[in-house]
């Protein structure tokens, strides 16, 4: 197969073996860009046949961009370490249809799991992600968090990626907090400023959208929990931005 697999990692010893093995069904090489993991990620990845390059974390998008020159093929399958190709996606890529089409990027539907239970409410499905692209004309964005692939012509697939990224509510909240801080730093670097009401309004709107419009209320306590978590993320993103702006003003005064 003329496909390169690309993964960025940091302390992913629980997931990296399954991710690489999933990729090797359709890729003839897997490149791992590791952010100086302190667990056994590097050893496991190497033992699975992946080529591992160490690089201090540059941000979500920049880290992926850093890895692209190490990929020998134009077509790149860029999964997160806790993502795996579902059978329908494996079968589709094995057919090689993409080589004869005019698209330079493909998005998959994502089945997000909380432990072993799929989350198909509060906006967590279909949660489309572009994970397959041609590096000649498409590339990850430079966003520090939640990068997007910049493409010319996208095809939306009805096949799936399996995402086992949530093992506890504590993990979800911790990850959301990290993303909030990164998002705030990026907004600050872009010169964005907000007033004191922005965190409150965005948090409330985000909760309402997830709980009511995306039907989280149909899923009992789980629906309420995930809607509150999303509202918390939206609130903290702008609360962190306000704090960064205040600290910058203090340092410059």
Phi, psi and omega per residue, in radians:
X1 nan 2.386 3.130
X2 -1.578 1.010 -3.125
X3 -2.299 2.329 3.023
X4 -1.770 2.360 3.042
X5 -1.641 2.411 -3.127
X6 -2.332 2.218 -3.134
X7 -2.337 2.393 2.953
X8 -1.831 2.451 -3.014
X9 -2.404 2.681 2.881
X10 -2.707 1.974 3.139
X11 0.895 1.059 -3.103
X12 -2.043 0.612 -3.082
X13 -1.079 -0.419 -3.132
X14 -1.332 -0.425 -3.002
X15 -1.997 -0.448 -2.868
X16 -1.100 -0.630 -3.120
X17 -1.092 -0.859 -3.131
X18 -1.127 -0.641 3.139
X19 -1.137 -0.833 -3.140
X20 -1.105 -0.774 3.138
X21 -1.075 -0.631 3.073
X22 -1.113 -0.775 -3.133
X23 -1.129 -0.657 -3.048
X24 -1.187 -0.147 3.019
X25 -1.237 -0.410 -3.095
X26 -2.281 -0.140 -3.115
X27 -1.974 2.512 3.056
X28 -1.751 0.079 2.974
X29 -2.702 2.614 3.045
X30 -2.281 2.181 3.128
X31 -1.851 2.227 3.098
X32 -1.992 2.118 3.040
X33 -1.753 1.874 -3.017
X34 -1.812 2.354 -3.089
X35 -1.627 0.958 3.085
X36 1.003 0.938 3.118
X37 -1.022 2.555 3.123
X38 -1.810 0.008 3.082
X39 -1.828 -2.648 -3.064
X40 -1.707 0.372 -3.112
X41 -0.972 -0.870 -3.070
X42 -1.088 -0.803 -3.120
X43 -1.090 -0.751 -3.126
X44 -1.162 -0.780 -3.138
X45 -1.070 -0.757 3.135
X46 -1.121 -0.697 -3.133
X47 -1.174 -0.385 3.110
X48 -1.514 -0.035 3.103
X49 1.705 0.105 3.129
X50 -1.414 2.655 3.000
X51 -1.607 2.132 -3.044
X52 -1.882 2.233 3.057
X53 -2.085 2.267 3.130
X54 -1.565 2.341 3.120
X55 -2.688 2.173 3.043
X56 -0.929 2.441 -3.027
X57 -1.060 2.198 -3.103
X58 -1.786 -0.139 -2.986
X59 2.060 2.767 -3.020
X60 -0.978 -1.013 -3.135
X61 -1.148 -0.921 -3.132
X62 -0.999 -0.602 3.135
X63 -1.160 -0.683 3.103
X64 -1.200 -0.734 3.114
X65 -1.046 -0.687 3.112
X66 -1.012 -0.614 -3.069
X67 -1.410 -0.318 -3.037
X68 -1.045 -0.749 -3.137
X69 -1.080 -0.346 3.114
X70 -1.394 -0.190 -3.116
X71 -1.542 2.171 -3.054
X72 -1.393 -0.367 -3.117
X73 -1.738 2.743 3.093
X74 -1.250 -0.668 -3.124
X75 -1.486 2.220 -3.057
X76 -2.159 2.233 3.000
X77 -1.747 1.914 -2.996
X78 -1.983 1.521 3.125
X79 -1.650 2.702 2.894
X80 -1.326 2.809 -3.052
X81 -1.148 -0.389 3.131
X82 -1.775 0.376 3.096
X83 -2.025 2.559 -3.129
X84 -2.455 2.573 3.103
X85 -1.299 2.268 3.027
X86 -1.298 2.908 -3.063
X87 -1.038 -0.653 -3.108
X88 -1.161 -0.623 3.102
X89 -1.265 -0.694 3.088
X90 -1.028 -0.822 -3.115
X91 -1.097 -0.686 -3.129
X92 -1.156 -0.809 -3.112
X93 -1.173 -0.589 3.120
X94 -1.103 -0.460 -3.141
X95 -1.255 -0.363 3.096
X96 1.195 0.350 -3.107
X97 -1.052 -0.579 -3.074
X98 -1.000 -0.471 -3.087
X99 -1.231 -0.328 -3.110
X100 -1.940 0.216 3.131
X101 -1.907 2.963 -3.070
X102 -1.731 0.250 3.137
X103 -1.595 2.575 3.074
X104 -1.992 0.086 3.094
X105 -2.731 2.574 -3.133
X106 -2.320 2.367 3.074
X107 -1.890 2.575 3.132
X108 -1.995 2.656 2.905
X109 -1.326 2.555 -3.095
X110 -2.025 2.214 2.993
X111 -1.634 1.791 3.125
X112 -1.513 2.359 -3.112
X113 -2.025 2.456 2.914
X114 -1.862 1.907 -2.902
X115 1.008 -2.020 3.132
X116 -1.916 0.259 -3.092
X117 -1.902 2.219 -3.130
X118 -1.257 2.431 3.098
X119 -1.795 1.763 -3.096
X120 -2.004 0.625 3.136
X121 -2.490 3.073 3.118
X122 0.976 0.519 3.090
X123 1.473 0.115 -3.107
X124 -1.484 -0.048 3.046
X125 -2.562 2.365 0.197
X126 -1.471 -0.192 3.022
X127 0.803 1.077 -3.042
X128 -1.106 2.451 3.100
X129 -2.378 2.355 3.040
X130 -1.505 1.941 -3.083
X131 -2.154 0.034 -3.096
X132 -2.413 2.125 -3.055
X133 -2.685 2.857 3.098
X134 -1.748 2.091 -3.021
X135 -1.198 -0.206 3.112
X136 -1.166 -0.639 -3.054
X137 -2.237 -0.089 -3.136
X138 -2.252 2.680 -3.102
X139 -2.826 2.659 3.004
X140 -1.058 2.602 3.073
X141 -1.316 3.006 -3.126
X142 -1.582 0.200 -3.135
X143 -1.077 2.391 -3.123
X144 -1.205 -0.605 3.139
X145 -2.335 2.554 3.127
X146 0.937 0.922 3.105
X147 -1.065 2.721 3.084
X148 -2.155 2.563 3.068
X149 -1.429 2.248 3.082
X150 -1.610 2.119 -3.010
X151 -2.349 3.023 3.070
X152 -1.758 -0.753 -3.052
X153 -2.496 1.931 -3.045
X154 -1.770 2.460 2.980
X155 -2.034 2.246 3.120
X156 -1.600 2.033 -3.128
X157 -1.571 2.685 3.057
X158 -1.719 0.255 3.083
X159 -1.681 3.031 -2.855
X160 -2.215 2.687 2.886
X161 -1.959 2.462 3.067
X162 -1.731 2.198 -3.086
X163 -2.096 1.905 3.134
X164 -1.835 1.115 -3.033
X165 -1.766 0.013 -3.056
X166 -2.247 1.924 -3.115
X167 -1.917 -0.189 3.105
X168 -2.850 2.772 3.089
X169 -1.148 -0.588 3.091
X170 -1.049 -0.762 3.131
X171 -1.103 -0.715 3.138
X172 -1.087 -0.840 -3.115
X173 -1.124 -0.721 3.125
X174 -1.077 -0.769 3.130
X175 -1.143 -0.727 3.119
X176 -1.081 -0.669 3.141
X177 -1.147 -0.722 3.097
X178 -1.105 -0.757 3.115
X179 -1.106 -0.670 3.131
X180 -1.067 -0.754 -3.138
X181 -1.152 -0.758 3.119
X182 -1.132 -0.750 3.102
X183 -1.054 -0.753 -3.138
X184 -1.094 -0.734 3.122
X185 -1.106 -0.689 3.124
X186 -1.189 -0.747 3.107
X187 -1.068 -0.694 3.123
X188 -1.122 -0.739 3.134
X189 -1.133 -0.422 3.104
X190 -1.524 0.003 3.095
X191 1.457 0.273 -3.122
X192 -1.321 2.421 3.066
X193 -2.282 2.534 -3.127
X194 -2.376 2.789 3.076
X195 -1.621 3.085 -3.022
X196 -1.173 -0.365 -3.134
X197 -1.432 -0.314 -3.052
X198 -1.018 -0.833 3.135
X199 -1.043 -0.745 -3.095
X200 -1.143 -0.855 -3.097
X201 -1.115 -0.770 -3.131
X202 -1.160 -0.669 3.114
X203 -1.096 -0.771 -3.140
X204 -1.149 -0.804 -3.121
X205 -1.092 -0.737 3.138
X206 -1.107 -0.733 3.098
X207 -1.094 -0.828 -3.124
X208 -1.060 -0.748 -3.136
X209 -1.077 -0.795 -3.111
X210 -1.255 -0.702 -3.013
X211 -1.411 -0.673 -3.084
X212 -1.780 -1.036 -3.046
X213 -1.192 -0.578 3.106
X214 -1.750 0.274 2.915
X215 1.086 0.608 3.034
X216 -1.116 -0.478 -3.096
X217 -1.132 -0.304 3.124
X218 -1.383 -0.086 -3.044
X219 -2.055 0.546 2.991
X220 1.013 -2.472 -3.071
X221 -1.137 -0.556 3.115
X222 -1.135 -0.750 3.119
X223 -1.078 -0.719 3.105
X224 -1.137 -0.739 -3.111
X225 -1.100 -0.812 -3.107
X226 -1.215 -0.592 3.082
X227 -1.176 -0.726 3.088
X228 -1.112 -0.676 3.128
X229 -1.096 -0.742 3.126
X230 -1.185 -0.664 3.073
X231 -1.114 -0.686 3.104
X232 -1.067 -0.770 3.132
X233 -1.066 -0.810 -3.129
X234 -1.091 -0.705 3.113
X235 -1.109 -0.881 -3.032
X236 -1.176 -0.543 3.137
X237 -1.009 -0.807 -3.112
X238 -1.453 -0.476 3.044
X239 -1.138 -0.714 3.093
X240 -1.145 -0.661 3.123
X241 -1.111 -0.742 3.099
X242 -1.054 -0.746 -3.137
X243 -1.124 -0.731 3.117
X244 -1.094 -0.733 3.133
X245 -1.109 -0.706 3.120
X246 -1.129 -0.767 3.138
X247 -1.124 -0.660 3.120
X248 -1.151 -0.704 3.101
X249 -1.120 -0.723 3.130
X250 -1.099 -0.762 -3.119
X251 -1.193 -0.460 -3.113
X252 -1.635 -0.094 -3.123
X253 -1.568 nan nan
